[in-house]
Amino acid sequence: MKKKKFMALALAMATAVGCTACGGGKSTTETTPTGSSDSASESQASTGDNTVIVAMGAGFSTLDPGYVYEKYPQLIVNACYENLFKFYENDGTPQPALADSYEFSDDGLTLTVKLKDGIVFASGNTMTSADVAFSINRTKNLKGNPSFICDTIDSIETPDDSTVVFHLTEPDSAILSKLTYSSLAILDSAVVKENGGTDAEDAASTDTAQSFLDSASAGSGMYILTSYTPDEEVVLEKNPNYWGTSANVDKYILKIQPDANTQMMTLSSGDIDIALNLTDDTLEELKGSENVEITDGLTKMIGFVMMNMDEQYGGPVSDPNVQKAIRKALDYSGIRMICGEGTVTPYSIIQDGFMGSKGDRPDDYTNIEEAKQLLADAGYPDGFSVDMTVSDLDMEGIQLTDLAQKVKDDLSQIGIDVNIVTEAWAAGYGDAYRNGTLGFTVMYWGVDYSDPNVQLEFLPGGTVGKRAGWTAEIDPELAGMYTEAMAATDNDARTQVLENIQDAMYEDGPFIVIAQAPAHIAHSSRLANVDIFDSYTIDLTEINVK
């Protein structure tokens, strides 16, 4: 099966121009065999009890949009809630969804959004600008993991029920893309407030709506959340008050079933309809299976090695020469073999498919003798021993523990003895990773919003940079490129800054991007429009039963 790489995404910040377009396209993927006819792809009224069962991975603990940050909750939030803007195509730009039109001020510091008329929440309440302001301010003030997406939003005005005015702290070339993210979905403020929600500045300590939003939804989406059993399943049912045209799936049962072999067997037996975590081996087993179709694509999810710059946590891997030695010792082609067909090794932190990407890191970058010399220069001619803490998560079906074992094997070639310590995400790894107390790890990163600016969080002082103890003070010149990229509204200027950032991180820094993951999805041939989608894995609102 051949992978079809997504076209480079070219997002430009529109200035002083209104836009009234609405999206409606499908993602660009390659499907074998052809999955649907034109008539099957059209949204249609439900005529029966069409239930679809999806098997997906684990690694999340909440479905409250104000807190969701992992991969799979975004699939669910997209089905139950809607945003001002949405990506309707992987290789497209953000298009108005709940927004009807938008306009930037000449200085790029003000974004005015006009809302569509007739938007109704599942409760029957009509959406107004007050709901938009509440939803975005709540996410910002909850100060959860995704709150950084609101960092450039200084304040929000609502001059009337259909107008929202965003005042920005600085020009933000990615603001429309950010407004597509699940945590900025629009909530029914009346319902959320009735259940303990608040958008006040002290929401981090006073909001109590999370338990409600883990068991029910408060959005305007095509589906409503009717059940969530942690680590087991999520159930979604058709929203009877949906304001738009619905697909014909009445109910989704999303089973948390991360094992690829289990997914393969349950799909083959007809116990599930869609498998989201397949590997090359399980795909081979499915080839030729009756009533099963396979879709492939290159995601923007990346796997990386992280070495903490703070010696208190990183020990020897905090040394810049040791980091260079590790970078030189890794067998990138071998890592791609583990990850499967279609995997690429990005040149640096801007992955394939994004504006400004410099392509791939060449395989001949690996040089064991040079790595040994760098290790000796750092004062470790005989190597050293170090713990690598790894979580139980997977990256598109690729177990992080398998990647850690490959890193361990590679580093043994230069005298570094890696002791792999496995720790469940919920048992402490997640907190340690986000708090910046992990010394050495292999982790993955899925894009929050489909724009290269999301990768700027890997810079010193960025959200991910600080998880590696990489403060802006350590490299102020590189940290300053964050502001340059944010302010670069011209595509050429923006591309140049992104290339400069990649060059600066090609051989230096605490992060080594080791793989950009492919995605393998298989589904029952009774379904149409099951396409790989960066932002949501798959878009449940586009799927129909034939």
C-alpha positions in Angstrom: 0.0 0.0 0.0 1.3 3.4 -0.9 1.0 6.4 1.3 -0.3 9.6 -0.1 1.4 12.6 1.6 -0.7 15.5 2.4 0.0 18.6 0.4 1.9 21.4 2.1 -0.4 23.5 4.2 -0.3 27.2 3.3 -2.0 29.2 6.0 -1.9 33.0 5.7 -3.4 35.5 8.1 -6.1 37.5 6.2 -5.9 41.2 7.0 -8.9 43.5 6.7 -10.8 41.1 4.5 -14.1 39.5 5.2 -14.8 35.9 4.4 -18.1 34.2 4.0 -17.1 30.7 2.7 -18.3 27.6 4.4 -16.3 24.4 4.2 -17.5 21.0 3.3 -14.7 19.0 1.7 -13.3 15.6 2.5 -9.8 14.6 3.6 -7.2 13.5 1.2 -6.3 9.9 1.7 -5.9 6.8 -0.3 -8.4 4.0 0.2 -8.4 0.4 -1.0 -10.8 -0.6 -2.5 -13.0 2.4 -3.4 -15.1 3.0 -0.4 -18.3 4.8 -1.5 -20.3 6.1 -4.3 -21.4 9.8 -4.7 -24.9 9.0 -3.5 -23.6 7.2 -0.4 -21.4 10.2 0.5 -24.3 12.6 0.7 -25.8 13.4 4.2 -29.2 11.9 4.5 -31.9 11.5 7.1 -31.6 8.5 9.3 -34.0 5.7 8.3 -33.1 3.1 10.9 -31.1 2.2 13.9 -27.6 2.6 12.3 -25.0 1.9 15.1 -21.3 2.0 14.3 -18.7 0.6 16.7 -15.2 2.1 16.7 -12.1 0.7 18.4 -9.6 3.4 19.5 -6.6 3.9 21.7 -6.4 4.9 25.4 -4.5 7.7 27.2 -7.1 10.2 28.2 -9.1 11.0 31.4 -11.7 13.6 30.5 -14.1 14.7 27.8 -14.6 18.3 29.1 -13.6 20.5 26.1 -11.9 23.0 28.5 -9.4 20.3 29.5 -9.1 17.9 26.5 -5.6 17.7 25.1 -4.9 14.1 24.1 -5.7 12.6 20.7 -8.9 10.7 21.0 -11.1 13.2 22.9 -10.8 15.5 19.9 -12.6 12.9 17.8 -15.5 12.9 20.3 -15.6 16.7 20.9 -15.7 17.2 17.1 -18.9 15.0 17.0 -20.6 16.7 20.0 -19.5 20.3 19.7 -18.7 22.8 17.0 -16.2 25.6 16.6 -16.2 29.0 15.0 -13.8 27.6 12.3 -13.0 24.1 11.1 -10.6 22.3 8.8 -12.7 20.5 6.3 -9.7 19.2 4.4 -6.3 18.0 5.6 -4.5 20.2 3.0 -6.9 23.1 3.3 -7.2 26.3 5.4 -9.5 26.9 8.3 -13.0 27.8 7.1 -16.0 29.3 8.9 -18.2 26.8 10.7 -20.3 28.5 13.4 -18.8 31.7 12.1 -20.5 33.3 9.1 -17.8 35.8 8.2 -14.7 37.3 9.8 -12.5 40.4 9.4 -9.0 41.4 10.7 -8.1 45.0 11.5 -5.2 46.5 9.5 -2.8 46.0 12.4 -3.8 42.4 12.9 -4.7 43.0 16.5 -8.4 42.7 16.2 -10.5 39.8 14.7 -14.2 40.4 14.3 -16.4 37.4 13.8 -20.1 37.4 12.7 -22.0 34.3 13.7 -24.4 32.2 11.7 -28.1 32.6 12.4 -30.2 29.7 13.7 -27.5 27.7 15.6 -29.2 25.7 18.3 -27.6 23.7 21.1 -28.7 20.2 22.0 -30.7 21.7 24.9 -32.7 23.8 22.4 -31.1 27.0 23.5 -30.0 29.4 20.7 -26.3 30.1 20.5 -25.3 33.7 20.9 -22.0 35.6 21.1 -22.2 35.3 24.9 -21.8 31.5 24.6 -18.7 32.0 22.4 -17.1 34.4 24.9 -17.9 32.1 27.8 -16.5 29.0 26.2 -13.2 30.5 25.2 -12.7 32.5 28.4 -13.5 29.3 30.4 -10.8 27.3 28.6 -8.3 30.2 29.1 -9.1 30.6 32.8 -9.2 26.9 33.7 -5.5 27.0 33.1 -5.5 23.4 32.0 -3.1 21.8 29.5 -4.8 23.5 26.4 -5.1 26.9 27.9 -1.9 28.1 26.1 -3.8 28.1 22.8 -5.6 31.3 24.2 -2.3 33.0 25.1 -2.6 35.7 22.3 -6.3 36.4 23.1 -6.2 39.4 25.4 -10.0 40.0 25.7 -13.3 39.3 23.9 -16.1 41.7 23.3 -19.7 40.9 22.4 -21.3 44.1 21.1 -24.5 42.2 20.0 -25.8 38.6 20.0 -24.2 37.8 16.6 -20.9 39.6 16.9 -17.7 38.5 18.6 -14.6 40.7 18.7 -11.2 39.2 19.7 -8.6 41.6 20.9 -5.1 40.0 20.5 -2.0 40.7 22.4 0.1 40.5 19.2 -0.5 39.6 15.6 -1.1 35.9 15.5 -0.7 34.2 12.1 -2.3 31.1 13.4 -5.3 32.5 15.3 -7.9 31.0 12.9 -6.3 27.6 13.1 -6.3 27.8 16.9 -10.0 28.6 16.9 -10.5 25.2 15.3 -9.1 23.3 18.2 -11.4 21.1 20.4 -10.8 23.1 23.6 -12.1 26.2 21.9 -15.4 24.5 20.9 -18.5 26.5 21.8 -20.5 25.3 24.8 -24.0 26.1 25.9 -23.1 28.5 28.6 -26.5 28.3 30.4 -26.3 24.5 30.7 -22.6 24.5 31.8 -23.3 27.2 34.4 -26.2 25.2 35.8 -23.8 22.4 36.3 -21.0 24.3 38.1 -19.2 25.9 35.2 -17.7 29.4 35.2 -15.5 31.5 32.9 -14.3 33.8 35.7 -10.6 34.5 36.2 -10.6 32.0 39.1 -12.2 29.2 37.1 -9.2 27.0 37.8 -10.3 26.7 41.4 -14.0 27.4 41.2 -15.3 25.6 38.1 -16.9 22.2 38.9 -18.5 21.3 35.6 -15.9 18.7 34.5 -17.8 15.8 36.1 -21.0 16.8 34.3 -19.2 17.2 30.9 -17.6 13.8 31.4 -21.1 12.3 31.4 -23.0 14.6 29.1 -22.3 17.1 26.3 -23.4 20.7 26.0 -22.7 21.6 22.4 -24.4 22.2 19.1 -22.9 19.2 17.3 -24.4 16.3 15.4 -24.2 13.9 18.4 -24.6 14.0 22.1 -22.5 12.2 24.7 -24.7 9.7 26.6 -22.2 7.5 28.3 -18.5 7.5 29.2 -16.9 4.7 31.1 -13.2 5.5 31.6 -10.8 3.0 30.0 -13.8 1.1 28.5 -16.1 3.0 26.1 -17.8 6.2 25.0 -21.3 6.2 23.6 -22.7 9.0 21.3 -26.2 9.3 20.0 -27.8 11.5 17.4 -28.6 15.0 18.6 -32.4 15.4 18.1 -32.0 19.2 18.0 -29.2 19.4 15.5 -29.6 22.5 13.4 -27.8 21.2 10.3 -28.1 18.2 8.0 -27.1 15.0 9.7 -25.3 11.9 8.5 -27.3 8.7 8.9 -25.4 7.0 11.8 -27.7 7.1 14.8 -25.3 5.9 17.4 -21.5 5.4 17.9 -20.0 3.1 20.5 -16.3 3.9 20.8 -14.5 1.1 22.5 -11.1 1.8 24.2 -9.2 -1.1 22.8 -5.6 0.0 22.1 -4.2 -3.5 21.1 -3.8 -3.7 17.3 -4.2 -7.5 17.2 -7.5 -7.3 19.1 -8.7 -4.6 16.8 -7.8 -6.7 13.8 -9.6 -9.8 15.0 -12.7 -7.9 16.1 -13.0 -6.1 12.8 -12.5 -9.4 10.9 -15.3 -11.0 13.0 -17.6 -8.1 12.5 -17.7 -7.1 16.2 -16.5 -3.6 15.4 -16.8 -1.4 12.3 -13.7 0.8 12.4 -10.2 0.0 13.8 -8.0 3.1 14.4 -4.8 1.5 15.8 -3.5 -0.9 13.2 0.1 -1.8 12.4 1.7 -3.2 9.3 1.5 -6.7 10.6 -2.2 -6.5 11.4 -2.9 -4.9 8.0 -1.3 -7.8 6.3 -3.7 -10.1 8.2 -6.6 -8.0 6.9 -5.6 -8.0 3.3 -8.2 -9.9 1.3 -10.7 -10.0 4.1 -14.2 -9.9 2.9 -16.1 -6.7 3.7 -13.0 -4.8 5.0 -11.5 -1.7 3.4 -8.2 -0.1 4.3 -7.2 3.6 4.4 -3.6 4.9 4.6 -2.2 8.3 5.2 0.7 10.3 6.7 -0.3 12.0 9.9 1.3 15.0 11.4 2.0 13.1 14.6 5.6 12.9 15.5 7.6 10.7 17.9 10.6 12.3 19.7 13.4 11.7 22.2 13.4 14.2 25.0 16.5 14.9 27.2 16.0 17.3 30.1 18.3 20.3 30.1 18.0 20.5 33.9 20.9 18.3 35.3 18.8 17.6 38.4 16.5 15.5 36.2 18.5 14.8 33.1 21.9 13.9 34.6 24.3 13.2 31.8 21.8 13.7 29.0 21.5 17.4 29.9 24.9 18.0 28.5 24.7 19.5 24.9 27.6 17.2 23.6 25.8 14.1 25.0 22.6 15.3 23.2 24.6 15.6 20.0 26.1 12.2 20.5 22.7 10.6 21.0 21.4 12.4 17.9 24.3 11.0 15.8 23.9 7.4 17.2 20.3 6.9 16.4 19.5 4.6 13.5 16.7 6.5 11.8 16.0 4.0 9.0 15.7 1.3 11.6 13.2 3.4 13.6 11.1 3.8 10.4 11.1 0.0 10.0 9.6 -0.3 13.5 7.0 2.3 12.8 6.0 0.8 9.5 5.5 1.6 5.8 5.0 5.3 5.1 6.9 6.6 8.1 9.3 9.5 7.5 12.0 11.2 9.6 11.5 14.9 9.6 14.5 17.2 9.2 13.6 18.9 12.5 10.5 20.0 14.3 8.4 21.1 11.3 6.9 18.0 9.9 6.1 16.9 6.4 2.9 18.6 5.2 3.4 21.9 7.0 4.5 25.2 5.4 8.2 25.7 5.8 9.1 22.0 6.3 12.7 21.2 5.2 11.9 17.6 4.4 13.7 14.6 5.9 16.8 14.1 8.0 19.1 12.0 5.7 19.9 8.5 6.8 23.7 9.1 6.4 23.4 11.6 9.3 24.0 8.6 11.6 27.7 8.3 12.5 28.7 6.0 15.4 32.4 7.1 15.5 31.5 10.8 15.6 28.9 10.0 18.3 31.6 8.2 20.4 33.9 11.2 20.0 31.2 13.6 21.1 30.6 11.4 24.1 34.3 11.5 25.0 34.3 15.3 24.6 31.5 15.5 27.1 33.7 13.5 29.6 32.1 10.1 29.1 34.7 8.1 27.0 33.3 4.9 28.5 29.7 5.8 28.3 27.3 5.8 31.3 24.0 4.3 32.5 20.8 6.2 32.5 17.1 5.5 33.2 14.6 6.2 30.4 11.0 6.5 31.7 8.4 5.6 29.0 4.6 5.6 29.1 2.2 2.9 28.1 0.8 5.0 25.2 1.0 4.3 21.5 1.6 6.6 18.5 -0.8 5.5 15.8 -0.5 1.9 17.0 3.2 2.1 17.5 4.0 1.3 21.2 6.3 3.9 22.7 8.0 1.1 24.6 9.0 -0.4 21.2 10.6 2.9 20.2 12.4 3.1 23.6 13.8 -0.4 23.0 15.2 0.7 19.6 16.8 3.8 21.2 18.3 1.6 23.9 19.8 -0.7 21.3 21.2 2.1 19.2 22.8 3.9 22.2 24.4 0.7 23.4 26.6 1.1 20.3 28.3 4.1 21.9 28.5 2.8 25.5 25.3 4.3 26.8 23.4 1.7 28.9 19.7 2.6 28.9 17.4 1.2 31.6 13.8 1.4 30.4 11.3 2.2 33.2 7.7 1.8 32.1 5.1 3.9 33.8 1.4 4.2 33.0 0.3 7.6 31.9 -2.3 7.9 34.6 0.0 6.5 37.3 2.3 9.4 37.2 4.0 9.6 33.8 1.6 12.2 32.5 2.1 14.5 35.5 5.9 14.1 35.4 6.0 14.8 31.7 3.9 17.9 31.9 5.7 19.2 35.0 9.1 18.9 33.4 10.5 16.3 35.9 11.2 13.5 33.4 14.9 13.2 32.7 15.0 11.1 29.5 12.0 9.7 27.6 10.5 8.9 24.2 7.1 10.6 23.6 4.8 11.6 20.8 3.2 14.9 19.9 0.0 15.3 17.9 -0.8 18.7 16.5 -3.3 20.8 18.5 -4.3 22.9 15.5 -3.2 22.3 11.9 -0.7 25.1 11.5 3.2 25.0 11.7 3.1 27.5 14.6 1.9 24.7 16.9 5.4 23.3 16.6 6.9 26.5 18.1 6.0 25.0 21.5 9.2 23.0 21.2 11.3 26.2 21.3 13.0 27.2 24.5 10.4 28.7 26.8 7.5 27.0 24.9 5.1 24.7 26.5 7.0 21.5 25.4 10.4 23.2 25.6 9.8 23.8 29.4 9.0 20.2 29.8 12.6 19.5 28.9 13.8 22.3 31.2 14.6 24.4 28.2 14.0 28.0 29.3 14.1 31.0 27.1 17.2 32.2 29.1 19.2 29.2 27.9 18.9 30.2 24.2 17.3 33.7 23.9 18.1 34.0 20.2 16.2 30.8 19.3 13.4 31.7 21.8 13.1 35.1 20.0 12.2 33.3 16.8 8.9 32.4 18.3 7.8 36.0 18.1 9.2 36.4 14.6 7.1 33.4 13.4 4.0 34.6 15.1 4.2 38.1 13.6 5.1 36.9 10.1 1.9 37.2 8.2 3.6 37.1 4.8 4.0 33.4 3.7 7.6 33.9 2.3 8.7 35.7 5.5 7.0 33.1 7.7 8.6 30.2 5.8 12.1 31.7 6.2 11.7 32.0 10.0 10.4 28.4 10.2 13.4 27.2 8.2 15.8 29.2 10.4 14.2 27.5 13.5 14.7 24.0 11.9 18.3 24.7 11.1 19.0 25.9 14.6 17.5 22.6 16.1 18.9 20.2 13.5 21.9 19.3 15.6 21.3 21.1 18.9 18.7 21.0 21.7 16.9 18.5 23.9 14.5 17.2 21.3 15.2 14.7 18.5 12.3 14.1 16.2 12.7 10.4 15.2 9.5 9.6 13.3 6.5 11.1 11.6 3.8 8.4 11.9 1.7 7.0 9.2 -1.9 6.0 10.0 -3.6 2.8 9.1 -7.4 2.6 9.4 -9.6 -0.3 8.4 -13.3 -0.3 8.4 -16.4 -2.3 7.3 -17.3 -1.9 3.7 -20.8 -1.0 4.8 -19.5 2.5 5.7 -18.7 5.4 3.5 -16.4 8.4 4.1 -14.1 6.9 6.7 -11.1 9.1 6.0 -7.9 9.8 8.0 -8.1 13.3 9.4 -5.2 15.0 11.2 -7.4 17.1 13.5 -9.8 14.4 14.7 -8.3 11.0 13.5 -11.6 10.5 11.7 -14.5 12.9 11.3 -17.5 11.0 12.7 -19.9 13.6 11.3 -18.9 12.7 7.7 -19.5 8.9 8.0 -22.6 7.3 6.6 -23.9 3.7 6.5 -24.3 2.8 2.8 
